[in-house]
């Protein structure tokens, strides 16, 4: 389909292309521009779909950077690329500000007991905690991993390793290259079960 | 040696452009860590120091504490234009248009003053790290990662810019991972001067790297002008001596206090300023400095501070500022990342005493909020440019804002 329309028209058009796995949500107090996001990313940006990332409490700069990368074409996704295609910088900043201020929900994912210590060990061994923070809540342009959806995290790590997920500066690509499939499973299981709270 | 250690999970700004262009191209190559990590010791693999990402979507001046900005008494600083994400090098058109290049985006902007209100137009899109801009005799020159192009007559057709004509191409044959963005300036000899930085933090450069070079736009002939320059992204010629002065970034990962970033003067073609053997004129590199002597190289005129990141610099020859500012240098200090206690994040004034000895002092400050915070600042000065009325513009690539500094007599 064509995305030659501007702004809201494009968002609406893109929204029509959502797969049936994304239910419509009531819009809470979200700004109008955010409504299209909630269908997949959940009420207040707390996703309930393991394949869809939560946006609530993500650093604003991380959200605006990802939207920018989708719009400029270096991060690609069949759903997000058209969503971002006609967003202005100001709209991206507004969406980023809104979702960054939403409270992350407690995770529904339960980490397998045998992966709790192993997962923490991997985040230290692979230096995840140095940039994502010891509580893995992210900062600036670096995302929150704690309580993020399991299947989404696993897909991103696999994508970085396969060099199909665009990387900001090559750092995640070089880090993920050293992960085994088992490491990725453990990390995703551990991270998605963490409660997103400051220490 | 132990197997290659894992790299920290940092996604960062210093090589956004790599990501912008390389995600498909790197399909088979082994993943290299970002070039800013190159040269770390095994212990430093655990360091949390990292470059700061710019706001790629820009920030409105209304969202920022611009009232914290300070200039000396009698001067005034104000927001001149916003909405230019990633704004870096500036050039002034003959009709007053301000052209602005970017490093981590793909755009060149034009800012037009319409009765005191500034209109920002994105005039060129889809370029490869178009950091350098020069305007001369109706032509805009743009330095991208790999080439220098010209846009003739562009100021009269900003809404319908002409096609690029290539001045010189092939400037990045190795797709170097670091320091590939280029500053561009027009010398008094009519040649275009540009930098090709070192390809990493501390590595042996190829003959055309770690240099300031020049190309004659009429013939396309290239010459290395200054050698052993790790990365200079700001230079200008002294209004009277016509000598080339330039800022230079010292290497990283040698600690908070070493080495200094530097200010240099090239008194002739072919001088070597030390990289990778000798830093700041007096400090041999622990690896490349073996069996070398700093006396082999031309020392800096001034040490500017370790990791302080001097970018744009211009001599002040305008008519607005007080007489003692004549032929002073203003340097935009983008500010440190490779240092536990941050500094810089200001525009610094360099003046000279009767013996020609250089002295520096902060001129425009207030961007730095907390020297130990991450991030420590809300904005980062990137380039300075003197306008025809003698006021000075300062670009801030962190937010995509241009400020104006003016002076009013009491």
Boltz contact constraints between the chains, C-beta under 6 A:
constraints:
  - contact:
      token1: [A, 64]
      token2: [B, 57]
      max_distance: 6.0
  - contact:
      token1: [A, 65]
      token2: [B, 56]
      max_distance: 6.0
  - contact:
      token1: [A, 68]
      token2: [B, 56]
      max_distance: 6.0
  - contact:
      token1: [A, 68]
      token2: [B, 57]
      max_distance: 6.0
  - contact:
      token1: [A, 74]
      token2: [B, 20]
      max_distance: 6.0
  - contact:
      token1: [A, 74]
      token2: [B, 23]
      max_distance: 6.0
  - contact:
      token1: [A, 89]
      token2: [B, 57]
      max_distance: 6.0
  - contact:
      token1: [A, 89]
      token2: [B, 58]
      max_distance: 6.0
  - contact:
      token1: [A, 92]
      token2: [B, 57]
      max_distance: 6.0
  - contact:
      token1: [A, 93]
      token2: [B, 57]
      max_distance: 6.0
  - contact:
      token1: [A, 126]
      token2: [B, 6]
      max_distance: 6.0
  - contact:
      token1: [A, 127]
      token2: [B, 6]
      max_distance: 6.0
  - contact:
      token1: [A, 127]
      token2: [B, 8]
      max_distance: 6.0
  - contact:
      token1: [A, 128]
      token2: [B, 9]
      max_distance: 6.0
  - contact:
      token1: [A, 130]
      token2: [B, 8]
      max_distance: 6.0
  - contact:
      token1: [A, 130]
      token2: [B, 48]
      max_distance: 6.0
  - contact:
      token1: [A, 131]
      token2: [B, 8]
      max_distance: 6.0
  - contact:
      token1: [A, 131]
      token2: [B, 9]
      max_distance: 6.0
  - contact:
      token1: [A, 131]
      token2: [B, 10]
      max_distance: 6.0
  - contact:
      token1: [A, 141]
      token2: [B, 53]
      max_distance: 6.0
  - contact:
      token1: [A, 142]
      token2: [B, 11]
      max_distance: 6.0
  - contact:
      token1: [A, 163]
      token2: [B, 26]
      max_distance: 6.0
  - contact:
      token1: [A, 163]
      token2: [B, 27]
      max_distance: 6.0
  - contact:
      token1: [A, 166]
      token2: [B, 19]
      max_distance: 6.0
  - contact:
      token1: [A, 166]
      token2: [B, 23]
      max_distance: 6.0
  - contact:
      token1: [A, 167]
      token2: [B, 19]
      max_distance: 6.0
  - contact:
      token1: [A, 168]
      token2: [B, 11]
      max_distance: 6.0
  - contact:
      token1: [A, 168]
      token2: [B, 19]
      max_distance: 6.0
  - contact:
      token1: [A, 169]
      token2: [B, 11]
      max_distance: 6.0
  - contact:
      token1: [A, 169]
      token2: [B, 12]
      max_distance: 6.0
  - contact:
      token1: [A, 169]
      token2: [B, 15]
      max_distance: 6.0
  - contact:
      token1: [A, 169]
      token2: [B, 19]
      max_distance: 6.0
  - contact:
      token1: [A, 169]
      token2: [B, 34]
      max_distance: 6.0
  - contact:
      token1: [A, 170]
      token2: [B, 18]
      max_distance: 6.0
  - contact:
      token1: [A, 170]
      token2: [B, 34]
      max_distance: 6.0
  - contact:
      token1: [A, 171]
      token2: [B, 10]
      max_distance: 6.0
  - contact:
      token1: [A, 171]
      token2: [B, 11]
      max_distance: 6.0
  - contact:
      token1: [A, 171]
      token2: [B, 34]
      max_distance: 6.0
  - contact:
      token1: [A, 172]
      token2: [B, 11]
      max_distance: 6.0
  - contact:
      token1: [A, 173]
      token2: [B, 31]
      max_distance: 6.0
  - contact:
      token1: [A, 174]
      token2: [B, 7]
      max_distance: 6.0
  - contact:
      token1: [A, 174]
      token2: [B, 31]
      max_distance: 6.0
  - contact:
      token1: [A, 174]
      token2: [B, 33]
      max_distance: 6.0
  - contact:
      token1: [A, 175]
      token2: [B, 7]
      max_distance: 6.0
  - contact:
      token1: [A, 175]
      token2: [B, 9]
      max_distance: 6.0
  - contact:
      token1: [A, 177]
      token2: [B, 31]
      max_distance: 6.0
  - contact:
      token1: [A, 178]
      token2: [B, 6]
      max_distance: 6.0
